């Protein structure tokens, strides 16, 4: 487990041969913000950075902190990443990019603390639990749509790396009779299942873009606004800052091996800890996920009057 000093020293050596393209889904606050700022700082602004989120003012304030260089290109793209139908509206224009080297996924939303404890689900317009939709379905659709750009980076002999910041190492067994967790209660049980969902899809993506890295990460306890107020207050004495977390997440993004992997709060490989995947799990998770995508997109097209 590397120290913060070692991590910073390693990140400072980051010097890609050509300006990289990096996309941060959920980069307008918290861990995503810290990672985007660390990325901009260590590339010295020689990068094309795209922040995708809901808060333009926050994104512009973050971009204002990025260093300026001749090759700097910084953008904000609006997206409510709790609805699957919104994802293609963002990813379709992005496919015009020549490549994507790095992708960091940190979009998340948590219900009020009491609802979280009781396992109360807050549903989106698409009938999905909002937390699960934001952390799993929409992130997965986002990566799926942009796989061709990761492949272009690999074809050019460049890095193609995805860091999915969630709850690696805390997986649990999936109830195949309740895919989507409509009947599953208990915050820890639900977290375990969603963790296994993410592990499985990252493995699938790794098989589709050989040589690319798809890492599921657990960031540890971070002093981030996404936490309910009481939890954030109680955690402050032991939580690390957004800036320090950003350094660790950048280290995990830059130093993971090719293929699917799971990393911990300091960017270290978790090995088999908390893993509940496998061939059947991957097949079931992917079948369920694609079915959810098809229903959500068909419903969205019907609402807009488009025939599918």
Residue, then its C-alpha position, 0 to 999 in steps of 0.5 A: x500500500x503506497x504512501x501519499x508521498x510515493x503516490x504523488x511522486x509517481x503521478x508527477x512522472x506522468x508524461x504521455x507522449x501525446x496530449x491525452x483525452x480524458x473524460x470524467x463522468x461525475x467530475x463536478x464534485x467530490x472524488x471525481x473533481x479531485x481526480x480531474x484536478x490531479x490529472x490536469x495538474x500532472x499533465x501540466x494542462x497538456x490534455x483534452x479534459x471533458x467533465x460530464x455532470x449536472x452542475x455547469x457552474x461547479x464544472x466551470x469553477x473546477x476548470x478555472x483551476x486547471x493549468x493552461x498550456x498550448x494544447x489545453x482543451x477543457x470542456x463541460x458536457x451536461x448530463x443527468x446520469x440517473x436516466x439511461x435515455x440521457x446517456x446516448x445523447x451525450x455519448x453520440x457526439x463524443x464518438x466524433x473524438x479521435x480517441x479516449x485514453x482515460x475515463x473516470x466514473x464517479x457519478x453517484x447519488x445517495x438517498x437521505x440517511x434514514x431511507x438509506x438505513x431502511x433500504x427505501x428505494x427512490x425510483x427514477x422516471x425509468x422505474x429504477x432505483x436512483x442510486x443503482x441507476x446512477x452508479x451502475x446502469x448509466x455508468x455501464x451504458x456510458x462505457x459501452x457506448x465509448x468502447x470504440x474510442x478506447x479501442x482507437x487509443x489502443x490501436x494507436x499504441x496509447x493508454x486506454x484506461x477506465x477507473x470505475x469508482x464504487x465499492x470494489x472488494x465488498x461484493x456479495x452473491x447475486x440472487x438470480x431470481x431478483x435481478x435488479x434488486x426489486x425485492x432485495x432489502x438491506x443496505x449492505x446486501x444491496x451494496x454487495x450485489x451492485x458491487x458484483x454487477x460492476x465487477x462483472x461488467x468491467x470484466x466484460x469490457x476488458x474482454x472486448x478491448x484487449x490491452x485496455x485497463x478496466x479497474x473497479x475501485x474502492x476509494x475508502x472514506x473520503x470527505x465528499x458532499x455525496x455523503x449524507x450530512x450526519x455521516x460526513x460529520x462523523x467521518x470527518x476526523x478519519x476521512x481523507x480530503x478530496x485532493x488526497x483522494x484524487x491523487x490516489x485515484x489518479x495513481x490507480x488509473x495510471x498504474x493498473x495492469x491491463x485487463x479487469x482488476x479491482x483496486x483499493x483506496x490507495x490504488x493497490x490491487x485487491x486480488x480475490x478479496x470480496x469477489x463473487x463473479x464468474x462465468x454464469x454471473x457475468x452472463x446473467x448480469x449482462x443479460x439483465x443489464x442489456x434488457x434494462x437498457x433496451x426497455x429504458x431506451x425504447x420507452x424514451x423513444x416512444x415518449x419522444x415519438x420516435x419509432x424503434 
